[in-house]
Amino acid sequence: MYGWIFRNLPGPLWFRIIIAIVLVVAAVLLLMQFVFPWLSQFNPLNDSTIGGGV
């Protein structure tokens, strides 16, 4: 799959490497900004009871 994506990127090798790095950084940023915070509300491990006393 990754080979198919890399082969279909336009330009010479050095430009395809730069585009691939930008795509990976964009995917990580998208996950960190939107997907993981949304998923954290469904994670039962976030509900801590330590220090929740009166």
matplotlib code that plots the C-alpha trace (Angstrom):
import matplotlib.pyplot as plt

x = [0.0, 2.7, 4.7, 1.7, 1.2, 4.9, 5.0, 2.0, 3.4, 4.5, 8.0, 11.5, 12.7, 13.8, 10.4, 8.4, 10.4, 9.5, 5.8, 5.8, 7.2, 4.7, 1.9, 3.0, 3.4, -0.1, -1.6, 0.0, -1.1, -4.7, -4.8, -3.3, -5.6, -9.0, -9.1, -7.4, -9.1, -12.5, -11.6, -10.4, -14.0, -14.7, -11.6, -12.5, -8.9, -9.3, -11.8, -9.5, -10.8, -7.5, -7.8, -11.5, -12.5, -14.0]
y = [0.0, 2.5, 1.5, 2.2, 5.7, 6.5, 5.4, 7.5, 10.7, 13.2, 14.4, 13.1, 11.0, 13.9, 15.6, 12.4, 12.0, 15.5, 15.0, 11.7, 13.4, 16.2, 13.7, 11.7, 14.9, 16.1, 12.7, 12.8, 16.4, 15.5, 12.5, 14.5, 17.5, 15.9, 12.1, 11.3, 13.9, 12.8, 9.1, 9.9, 10.6, 6.9, 5.6, 4.3, 4.6, 8.4, 8.1, 8.4, 8.1, 9.0, 12.3, 12.7, 12.7, 15.5]
z = [0.0, 0.9, -2.1, -4.3, -2.7, -3.1, -6.8, -7.6, -6.1, -8.8, -9.4, -9.0, -6.0, -3.8, -4.3, -3.6, -0.3, 0.7, -0.1, 1.7, 4.9, 4.6, 4.3, 7.3, 9.4, 8.3, 9.2, 12.7, 13.3, 12.2, 14.6, 17.5, 17.1, 16.3, 16.4, 19.7, 21.8, 20.5, 21.3, 24.8, 26.0, 25.4, 27.2, 30.7, 31.9, 32.1, 35.0, 38.0, 41.6, 43.3, 45.1, 44.4, 48.1, 50.1]

ax = plt.figure().add_subplot(projection="3d")
ax.plot(x, y, z, "-o")
ax.set_aspect("equal")
plt.show()
